[in-house]
Amino acid sequence: MDGMIIKAVGGLYTVESPDGSVSACRARGIFRRQGISPCTGDRVRIEQDCITEILPRKNELIRPPLANLDKLFFVLSVCDPAPNLLLLDRFLAVCVYKSIRPVLVFTKLDLADAERYAAIYRGTGFPIYFADYDCPESLDAVYKELEGAVSAFTGNSGVGKSTLLNALDVSLKLETGDISKKLGRGRHTTRETALYTLPNGGRVADTPGFSTFETDAYAQIAPDETADCFPEIAGVDTPCRYADCRHLKEPGCAVREAVAAGVIPQSRYESYTVMLSEALQRKAW
């Protein structure tokens, strides 16, 4: 029987089959010997409550351990704390690299202007939403984005991820503490990660807040692939003078011209140059 791991804690895995039935399973010892760990989101084959095969993953995250994500929702407060743009851009680049659809959701709209941050990312093509708890339509739009997809919520600590999830779960109206327990949030996340099924068929996991991000721990993006992880850079139509242009100091660079013209935000370009420099150093080493 095939199914999806919806919860992993210790060496015990909760697997949901297509008909909705749930089984508590162990994994074959061969996975451990091969250095493979089943994780939440994995599509697996089970026999007699034992996971015998992990089907190919389309992507995975290591912290928290999640596989086969369709979307990753970045919950961003406009202040207290304000977005760390380099940290965000690193994570967004990894999402593009791993074929995970990033979705940006801004919170705490009453404290500052969210548009100043949203404008930076409009050229990426990523969906952008504003969560206004006094405007049900704004929450409905976020809820619709979750429909039928396997997603996770992430963001800095204190941005209101659990508050937003609580508002989106219109049928169960869970308390924040219940969400933390169900979704494996906070101090339990290192050993427990769970997918929670929404009434619209979407599955969602909460994740711990992040304050640092080591790109290499998630994906080693090669120098020649870094620009492709920034959609607005990859989408510049005018060719550079040199086919192998890295968009740094080369003459006739169409990307730097787009930055100078304000077509590509300066902060996005600076994040690209930081990541490219790190990739080049890694390659040289």
C-alpha positions as CSV (number, residue, x, y, z in Angstrom):
1,M,0.0,0.0,0.0
2,D,1.2,3.5,-0.8
3,G,0.8,6.4,1.5
4,M,2.2,9.7,2.8
5,I,4.1,10.3,6.0
6,I,2.1,13.0,7.9
7,K,4.0,12.8,11.1
8,A,7.5,11.6,12.2
9,V,8.5,11.3,15.8
10,G,11.5,9.3,16.9
11,G,11.4,6.1,14.8
12,L,7.7,6.0,14.5
13,Y,5.9,7.3,11.4
14,T,2.2,8.0,10.9
15,V,1.3,7.2,7.3
16,E,-1.9,8.2,5.7
17,S,-3.2,6.2,2.7
18,P,-5.2,7.7,-0.2
19,D,-8.5,6.5,1.4
20,G,-7.8,8.5,4.5
21,S,-6.9,5.6,6.8
22,V,-3.9,6.1,9.1
23,S,-1.2,3.6,10.1
24,A,1.6,3.7,12.7
25,C,4.7,2.3,11.0
26,R,8.3,1.6,11.6
27,A,11.0,1.8,8.9
28,R,13.2,-1.0,7.6
29,G,16.6,-1.1,9.2
30,I,18.2,-0.9,5.7
31,F,17.3,2.8,5.5
32,R,19.5,3.5,8.5
33,R,22.4,1.5,7.2
34,Q,22.1,3.5,3.9
35,G,22.0,6.8,5.7
36,I,18.5,7.5,4.7
37,S,15.8,8.8,7.0
38,P,12.1,8.8,6.1
39,C,10.6,12.2,6.8
40,T,7.3,14.0,6.9
41,G,5.9,14.5,3.4
42,D,7.6,11.4,2.0
43,R,5.5,9.1,-0.2
44,V,6.2,5.6,0.9
45,R,5.2,2.0,0.3
46,I,4.3,0.0,3.4
47,E,3.8,-3.7,4.1
48,Q,2.4,-4.9,7.4
49,D,3.0,-1.6,9.2
50,C,6.6,-1.4,7.9
51,I,7.9,1.2,5.5
52,T,9.6,-0.8,2.8
53,E,10.3,1.8,0.2
54,I,10.6,5.6,0.0
55,L,9.4,6.8,-3.4
56,P,11.5,9.4,-5.2
57,R,11.4,12.9,-3.7
58,K,10.9,16.0,-5.8
59,N,12.5,18.1,-3.1
60,E,13.4,18.1,0.6
61,L,14.3,20.5,3.4
62,I,16.6,19.4,6.2
63,R,15.5,21.8,8.9
64,P,12.8,20.9,9.6
65,P,12.9,17.6,7.8
66,L,10.1,17.9,5.1
67,A,9.8,16.3,1.6
68,N,7.8,16.9,-1.5
69,L,6.7,20.5,-0.7
70,D,4.7,22.3,-3.2
71,K,4.8,25.7,-1.5
72,L,6.7,27.4,1.3
73,F,4.9,30.4,2.9
74,F,7.1,33.1,4.3
75,V,5.3,35.0,7.0
76,L,6.9,38.4,7.3
77,S,6.0,41.1,9.8
78,V,6.6,44.6,8.6
79,C,8.2,45.5,11.9
80,D,9.0,43.9,15.3
81,P,10.8,42.1,13.8
82,A,11.3,43.7,10.4
83,P,12.3,41.4,7.6
84,N,15.9,40.5,7.2
85,L,16.1,40.8,3.4
86,L,19.4,38.9,2.8
87,L,18.2,36.0,5.0
88,L,14.8,36.0,3.1
89,D,16.6,36.1,-0.3
90,R,18.8,33.2,0.6
91,F,15.8,31.1,1.5
92,L,13.8,32.2,-1.6
93,A,16.8,31.2,-3.9
94,V,16.9,27.8,-2.4
95,C,13.1,27.4,-2.9
96,V,13.5,28.3,-6.6
97,Y,16.5,25.9,-6.9
98,K,14.4,23.1,-5.3
99,S,11.2,23.8,-7.3
100,I,9.3,24.9,-4.2
101,R,6.8,27.8,-4.9
102,P,7.5,30.6,-2.5
103,V,4.5,32.6,-1.2
104,L,5.0,35.9,0.8
105,V,2.5,36.8,3.5
106,F,2.9,40.2,5.3
107,T,1.5,40.6,8.8
108,K,1.3,43.4,11.5
109,L,0.0,45.8,8.8
110,D,-1.2,48.2,11.4
111,L,2.4,48.9,12.6
112,A,4.1,50.0,9.3
113,D,3.8,50.1,5.6
114,A,4.1,46.6,4.1
115,E,4.2,47.9,0.5
116,R,7.8,49.1,0.9
117,Y,8.8,45.5,1.3
118,A,6.3,44.0,-1.1
119,A,7.4,46.2,-3.9
120,I,10.9,44.6,-3.7
121,Y,9.4,41.2,-4.7
122,R,6.8,42.1,-7.2
123,G,9.2,41.5,-10.0
124,T,9.8,37.9,-8.9
125,G,6.4,36.6,-9.8
126,F,6.0,35.1,-6.3
127,P,2.5,35.4,-4.9
128,I,2.2,38.2,-2.3
129,Y,-0.5,38.5,0.3
130,F,-1.4,40.9,3.1
131,A,-2.9,39.3,6.2
132,D,-5.3,41.8,7.7
133,Y,-7.3,40.1,10.5
134,D,-10.0,42.8,10.1
135,C,-10.5,41.9,6.5
136,P,-11.7,38.3,6.0
137,E,-11.1,38.6,2.2
138,S,-7.4,38.9,2.8
139,L,-7.3,35.7,4.8
140,D,-9.5,33.9,2.3
141,A,-6.9,34.6,-0.4
142,V,-4.2,33.0,1.7
143,Y,-6.4,30.1,2.5
144,K,-7.2,29.6,-1.2
145,E,-3.4,29.5,-1.9
146,L,-3.2,26.4,0.4
147,E,-5.8,24.4,-1.4
148,G,-4.7,21.0,-2.6
149,A,-1.0,21.7,-1.9
150,V,1.6,20.4,0.5
151,S,2.9,23.5,2.2
152,A,4.9,24.8,5.2
153,F,4.9,28.1,7.0
154,T,8.2,29.7,8.0
155,G,9.6,33.0,9.1
156,N,11.4,34.8,11.9
157,S,10.3,34.1,15.4
158,G,7.5,36.5,16.5
159,V,6.1,37.2,13.1
160,G,2.8,35.5,13.9
161,K,2.9,32.2,12.0
162,S,0.7,30.4,14.5
163,T,-1.7,33.3,14.8
164,L,-2.1,33.2,11.0
165,L,-2.6,29.4,10.9
166,N,-5.2,29.7,13.7
167,A,-7.1,32.3,11.6
168,L,-7.0,30.2,8.5
169,D,-8.3,27.0,10.2
170,V,-11.9,28.2,9.9
171,S,-13.5,24.9,10.9
172,L,-11.5,23.8,14.0
173,K,-10.6,27.2,15.4
174,L,-7.6,25.7,17.3
175,E,-6.0,27.5,20.1
176,T,-2.3,28.5,19.6
177,G,-1.1,25.9,22.0
178,D,-3.1,23.2,20.2
179,I,-1.5,24.2,16.9
180,S,1.9,24.0,18.4
181,K,1.2,20.5,19.6
182,K,-0.4,19.3,16.3
183,L,2.2,20.8,14.0
184,G,5.3,20.0,16.0
185,R,6.2,23.6,16.5
186,G,8.8,25.1,18.9
187,R,11.1,23.0,21.0
188,H,9.6,19.7,19.8
189,T,10.4,20.4,16.1
190,T,13.8,18.7,16.2
191,R,12.2,15.4,16.8
192,E,8.7,15.8,15.5
193,T,7.4,17.4,12.3
194,A,3.7,17.0,11.3
195,L,1.5,17.9,8.4
196,Y,-1.9,19.1,9.3
197,T,-4.8,18.7,6.9
198,L,-7.0,21.8,6.3
199,P,-10.7,21.5,5.4
200,N,-9.9,22.6,1.8
201,G,-7.6,19.6,1.3
202,G,-4.4,21.4,1.7
203,R,-1.7,20.1,4.0
204,V,0.4,22.4,6.0
205,A,3.3,22.3,8.5
206,D,4.5,25.0,10.9
207,T,8.2,25.4,11.3
208,P,10.4,26.9,13.9
209,G,11.4,30.6,13.6
210,F,14.7,31.1,11.8
211,S,17.3,33.8,12.6
212,T,20.2,32.5,10.5
213,F,20.4,30.6,7.3
214,E,23.3,28.6,5.9
215,T,22.6,28.2,2.2
216,D,25.0,25.3,1.8
217,A,23.2,23.3,4.5
218,Y,20.1,23.4,2.2
219,A,21.5,23.4,-1.3
220,Q,24.9,24.0,-2.8
221,I,23.9,26.3,-5.7
222,A,26.6,26.4,-8.3
223,P,27.9,29.9,-9.5
224,D,26.4,29.3,-13.0
225,E,23.0,28.5,-11.4
226,T,22.8,31.4,-8.9
227,A,21.3,33.9,-11.3
228,D,18.5,31.5,-12.3
229,C,17.4,31.4,-8.6
230,F,16.5,35.1,-8.9
231,P,13.6,35.3,-11.3
232,E,13.9,39.0,-12.0
233,I,17.6,38.6,-12.9
234,A,17.0,35.5,-15.0
235,G,14.1,37.3,-16.7
236,V,16.2,40.2,-18.1
237,D,15.5,40.1,-21.9
238,T,18.4,42.2,-23.1
239,P,21.5,40.0,-23.4
240,C,24.7,41.0,-21.7
241,R,27.8,41.7,-23.9
242,Y,29.5,38.5,-22.8
243,A,27.6,35.2,-22.8
244,D,29.4,34.1,-19.5
245,C,28.6,37.4,-17.7
246,R,28.3,36.9,-13.9
247,H,26.7,40.4,-13.6
248,L,29.4,41.7,-11.3
249,K,31.8,44.2,-12.9
250,E,31.7,43.1,-16.6
251,P,31.2,45.8,-19.2
252,G,27.9,45.8,-21.1
253,C,26.0,43.9,-18.3
254,A,22.3,44.1,-18.9
255,V,21.5,43.1,-15.3
256,R,23.5,45.9,-13.8
257,E,21.9,48.3,-16.2
258,A,18.5,47.0,-15.0
259,V,19.5,47.6,-11.4
260,A,20.7,51.1,-12.2
261,A,17.3,51.8,-13.9
262,G,15.4,50.5,-10.8
263,V,13.9,47.6,-12.7
264,I,15.7,45.2,-10.3
265,P,15.7,46.3,-6.7
266,Q,19.2,47.1,-5.2
267,S,18.7,44.8,-2.2
268,R,17.9,41.8,-4.5
269,Y,21.0,42.4,-6.6
270,E,23.1,42.7,-3.5
271,S,21.8,39.4,-2.2
272,Y,22.6,37.8,-5.5
273,T,26.2,39.1,-5.4
274,V,26.7,37.8,-1.8
275,M,25.4,34.4,-2.8
276,L,27.4,34.3,-6.0
277,S,30.6,35.3,-4.1
278,E,30.0,32.5,-1.6
279,A,29.4,30.0,-4.5
280,L,32.6,31.1,-6.2
281,Q,34.7,30.7,-3.1
282,R,33.2,27.3,-2.5
283,K,34.1,26.3,-6.1
284,A,37.7,27.6,-5.7
285,W,38.1,25.7,-2.4
